[in-house]
Amino acid sequence: MRERLIISASPHVRDDVSVEKVMYGVVIALVPALVGSIYFYGMRAAFLTLLAVVACLLTEAVIQRMRGVPVTIRDGSALVTGILIAFNLPPGVPWWIPVVGSIFGIAIGKQVFGGLGYNPLNPALVGRAFLLASWPVHMTTTWLPPNGGTLSGTALRGIDAISQATPLAVLRKASDLIADPSSTTHQLVQAREVLTDLGSADTIVNLFIGNVGGCIGETSVLLLLVGAAYLLYKHLIDWRVPGAYIVTVAVLAWVFGGPSGLLSGNALFHVLSGGLILGAFFMATDMVTSPVSPKGMIIFGVGCGVLTTVIRLIGGYPEGVSYSILLMNVATPLIDRHTRPKKFGEVKKSG
């Protein structure tokens, strides 16, 4: 008896993965960091996160109603955007900051392009970039010390306010003082003392646990890695983007990031501080705004790492994760075009 050959249109490979499963999987992965943020910064962290989530859901529902398309707030994408916007805010910002950022992120970063799947930029990062450009004082000064810790994560509490900032800001201040020929001997001694303490084992442990100042959801590397492990286990993200991103930052920070010249930077400090882990695993891996091919993912991650390091070391802000990912989002179509795999049986044209 002959077997019947059935011919059908693509796609030929199917899976039971849906938008809802992916998005709610990301939500589950973000829960440990959310719980940690409440421990370190109190119920204010939960309040700001709730405001951002509600604002995202309402904005998406209203705009979709106005567009006359089905309301899709149950798919979890707006929920993820709200949590990530809150995670990228200092814990001391006014209550209206997460609301405005969420409205802008959903309306301008997502719905204006047609909704999920059509947005070229990560909506959460669009919201954060808008807030940083519009209210830089609120976004760069409203830090709160964590429960039982210091803002800088160091043991130096009273060195002329140089240590009264987030770890990356402290690094920038101390490095600038050392590089400034007009710095006094007293300032140079203090700057070197701070840099030494930033690289100490105690500070590294504080950075890993999260007992430092920073944005609501970015400080605890430990809890973020727990969520990242879940995403990798469930195959909801690919290791190539965060892997290439983190390794690039580590190498460049070690080579160029030290105050004593080449190969004197503290790579571990740069990896653990700021929003690198949050950005690498939860925002740079966005399926809509990142490349689809393995080679493209590597290029994307390396590009994010280069831009992040450049902004951190010589840019106007001590942190560069958000802008680096947004810039590479813009480059994603070009990366996809030049890393597209060949079709089976395709012959390269000559001439």
C-alpha positions in Angstrom: 0.0 0.0 0.0 1.4 3.3 -1.0 1.9 6.1 1.6 0.1 9.3 0.8 2.2 12.5 0.5 0.4 15.5 1.8 1.5 18.9 0.5 0.5 22.0 2.4 1.5 25.6 2.8 4.1 26.7 5.3 4.8 26.8 8.2 5.6 23.1 8.4 7.0 23.2 11.9 4.6 24.0 14.6 4.7 24.4 18.3 2.3 25.1 21.1 4.2 28.3 22.2 1.9 31.3 22.2 2.2 35.0 23.0 0.5 34.4 26.3 2.8 31.6 27.3 5.9 33.7 26.5 4.7 36.8 28.2 3.4 35.2 31.4 6.6 33.2 31.5 8.5 36.4 31.6 6.2 37.7 34.3 7.0 34.6 36.4 10.7 35.2 35.8 10.4 38.8 37.0 8.6 37.9 40.3 11.8 37.1 42.3 13.3 40.6 41.4 9.9 42.2 42.3 9.9 40.5 45.7 13.5 41.6 46.2 12.7 45.2 45.3 9.9 45.3 47.9 12.3 43.9 50.5 15.0 46.5 49.7 12.8 49.5 49.1 9.6 48.8 50.8 6.0 48.9 49.6 6.8 51.9 47.5 8.4 49.6 44.9 5.2 47.6 44.7 3.1 50.8 44.5 5.1 52.2 41.6 5.0 48.9 39.8 1.3 48.7 40.2 0.8 52.2 38.8 3.0 51.3 35.8 1.1 48.1 35.1 -2.3 49.7 35.4 -1.3 52.6 33.2 0.0 50.2 30.5 -3.1 48.0 30.5 -5.5 51.0 30.4 -3.5 52.8 27.6 -3.4 49.7 25.5 -7.1 49.0 25.9 -8.2 52.6 25.2 -6.0 52.9 22.1 -7.1 49.5 20.7 -10.7 50.5 21.2 -10.1 53.8 19.4 -8.4 51.9 16.6 -11.3 49.5 16.3 -9.2 46.4 16.8 -9.6 43.6 19.4 -8.4 44.5 22.9 -5.5 42.2 23.7 -4.5 43.2 27.2 -4.9 39.6 28.4 -1.9 38.4 26.3 0.5 39.7 29.0 2.6 42.0 26.7 1.4 45.2 28.3 1.8 43.6 31.8 5.4 42.9 31.0 6.0 46.4 29.7 4.6 47.9 32.9 6.8 45.8 35.1 9.9 46.6 33.1 9.1 50.3 33.1 8.8 50.3 36.9 12.0 48.2 37.2 13.9 51.0 35.3 12.8 53.7 37.7 14.6 55.0 40.8 12.5 54.1 43.9 12.1 57.8 45.0 10.4 59.1 41.8 7.0 60.9 42.1 4.0 58.7 41.5 3.1 60.2 38.2 6.5 59.3 36.6 5.6 55.6 36.0 2.2 56.6 34.8 3.5 59.0 32.2 6.3 56.6 31.1 3.8 53.8 30.7 1.4 55.8 28.6 4.2 57.0 26.3 5.8 53.6 26.1 2.6 51.8 25.0 1.1 54.6 22.9 4.3 55.8 21.1 6.5 52.8 21.5 4.0 50.2 20.5 0.5 51.1 19.4 1.4 53.8 17.0 3.2 51.2 14.9 0.3 48.8 14.9 0.7 46.9 18.2 2.6 43.9 19.3 4.8 42.4 16.6 5.1 45.7 14.6 7.0 47.8 17.1 10.7 48.4 16.1 11.7 49.5 19.6 11.2 47.9 23.0 8.2 49.8 24.5 9.6 49.7 28.1 12.8 51.3 27.0 11.0 53.9 24.9 9.1 54.9 28.0 12.3 55.1 30.1 14.2 57.1 27.4 11.3 59.6 27.3 11.3 60.0 31.0 15.1 60.4 31.2 15.0 63.1 28.5 12.0 64.9 29.9 12.7 64.7 33.7 16.4 64.0 34.1 16.5 65.2 37.7 13.8 62.8 38.8 15.4 60.0 36.9 19.0 60.5 38.1 18.7 61.8 41.7 15.7 60.2 43.4 17.7 57.2 44.7 16.9 55.6 48.0 19.4 53.5 50.1 18.3 49.9 50.3 17.1 48.3 53.5 20.2 47.8 55.7 22.7 49.0 53.1 24.3 52.1 51.6 23.4 53.8 48.3 26.8 53.1 46.8 27.1 49.6 48.2 30.4 50.6 49.9 31.4 51.0 53.5 32.5 54.6 52.9 29.5 56.7 54.1 31.0 60.2 54.6 33.6 61.0 52.0 32.5 64.4 50.8 29.3 62.9 49.3 31.4 61.1 46.7 30.0 57.8 47.9 26.4 59.1 48.2 25.3 57.9 44.7 24.7 54.6 42.9 27.8 52.4 42.3 28.3 53.4 38.6 27.8 57.1 39.5 30.4 56.8 42.3 32.8 55.1 39.8 32.3 58.0 37.3 32.9 60.7 40.0 36.0 59.0 41.4 37.5 58.4 37.9 36.8 62.0 36.9 38.5 63.3 40.0 41.6 61.2 39.2 41.7 62.3 35.6 41.2 66.0 36.5 44.6 67.8 36.8 43.0 70.4 39.1 42.0 67.9 41.8 43.6 68.4 45.1 45.7 65.8 46.9 42.9 65.3 49.4 40.4 64.7 46.5 42.8 62.2 44.8 43.3 60.3 48.1 39.5 60.1 48.6 38.9 59.1 45.0 41.4 56.3 45.1 40.0 55.1 48.5 36.5 54.9 46.9 37.8 53.0 43.9 39.5 50.5 46.1 36.3 50.0 48.1 34.2 49.6 45.0 36.4 46.7 44.0 36.4 45.0 47.4 34.8 41.7 48.1 32.1 43.3 50.3 31.0 45.6 47.6 30.9 42.9 45.0 28.7 40.8 47.3 26.4 43.7 47.9 26.1 44.2 44.1 25.3 40.5 43.6 22.7 40.3 46.4 21.2 43.7 45.6 22.0 45.7 48.8 22.9 48.8 46.8 21.1 51.8 45.4 19.7 51.8 41.9 16.5 51.4 39.9 13.7 49.3 41.5 14.3 46.0 39.7 17.9 46.1 38.6 20.0 45.9 41.8 19.7 42.2 42.8 21.8 40.2 40.3 21.1 37.1 42.2 17.3 37.3 41.9 17.5 38.4 38.2 19.6 35.4 37.4 17.0 33.2 39.1 14.5 34.6 36.7 16.9 34.3 33.8 17.6 30.7 34.5 13.8 30.0 34.4 13.6 31.7 31.0 16.5 29.7 29.6 15.1 26.5 31.1 11.7 27.1 29.4 13.5 28.1 26.1 11.7 31.5 26.2 15.0 33.3 25.4 18.2 32.4 23.6 21.5 32.5 25.5 23.4 34.2 22.6 22.1 37.8 23.1 22.7 38.0 26.9 25.9 36.0 26.6 27.5 38.1 23.9 26.2 41.3 25.7 27.7 40.5 29.1 31.0 39.1 27.8 31.5 42.1 25.6 31.0 44.5 28.5 33.3 42.5 30.8 36.1 42.4 28.2 35.9 46.0 27.3 35.5 47.2 30.9 38.6 45.2 31.8 40.6 46.6 28.9 39.5 50.2 28.9 37.7 50.8 32.2 40.5 51.1 34.7 41.8 54.4 36.1 45.4 53.0 35.9 45.4 52.4 32.1 44.8 49.5 29.9 43.9 46.1 31.4 43.2 47.5 34.8 39.4 47.7 34.8 37.2 45.8 37.2 35.1 43.6 34.8 33.1 42.0 37.6 32.0 45.3 39.0 30.8 46.5 35.6 28.9 43.2 35.0 27.1 43.3 38.4 26.4 47.0 38.6 23.7 49.1 36.9 21.0 47.5 34.7 23.2 45.2 32.7 21.7 41.9 33.9 18.2 43.2 33.7 18.7 44.6 30.2 20.7 41.6 28.9 18.2 38.9 29.9 14.8 40.7 30.0 14.9 43.5 27.4 17.6 42.8 24.8 16.0 39.4 24.3 12.7 40.9 23.2 11.6 38.6 20.3 10.0 41.5 18.4 13.0 43.9 18.5 16.0 41.6 18.4 17.4 39.5 15.5 16.1 36.0 14.7 19.2 34.2 13.4 21.9 32.9 15.8 24.6 34.9 14.1 22.4 38.0 14.2 21.9 37.5 18.0 25.6 37.4 18.6 26.1 40.6 16.5 23.2 42.3 18.4 24.6 41.3 21.8 28.1 42.5 20.9 26.8 45.8 19.6 24.8 46.4 22.8 27.9 45.6 24.9 30.1 48.0 22.9 27.6 50.9 23.1 27.0 50.3 26.8 30.7 50.4 27.6 31.3 53.5 25.5 28.4 55.3 27.2 29.5 54.2 30.7 33.1 55.2 30.2 33.0 58.4 28.1 29.3 59.3 27.7 27.2 61.8 29.6 25.5 59.2 31.7 27.1 56.7 34.1 24.7 54.0 32.7 24.2 53.1 29.0 22.1 49.9 28.9 18.8 51.5 27.9 20.1 53.6 25.0 22.4 50.8 23.8 19.5 48.4 23.4 17.3 51.0 21.7 20.1 51.8 19.2 20.6 48.2 18.4 16.8 47.7 18.1 17.0 50.2 15.2 19.8 48.2 13.6 17.9 44.9 13.9 16.3 44.9 10.4 19.8 45.5 8.9 21.3 42.7 11.0 18.5 40.3 10.0 19.0 41.2 6.3 22.7 40.4 6.3 22.5 37.3 8.6 19.6 35.6 6.9 20.3 31.9 6.4 20.3 30.6 2.9 17.3 28.7 1.6 17.7 25.0 1.1 19.1 24.4 -2.3 19.8 28.2 -2.9 22.7 28.9 -5.2 24.7 32.1 -4.8 24.5 34.2 -7.9 27.8 35.2 -9.4 28.5 38.6 -10.8 
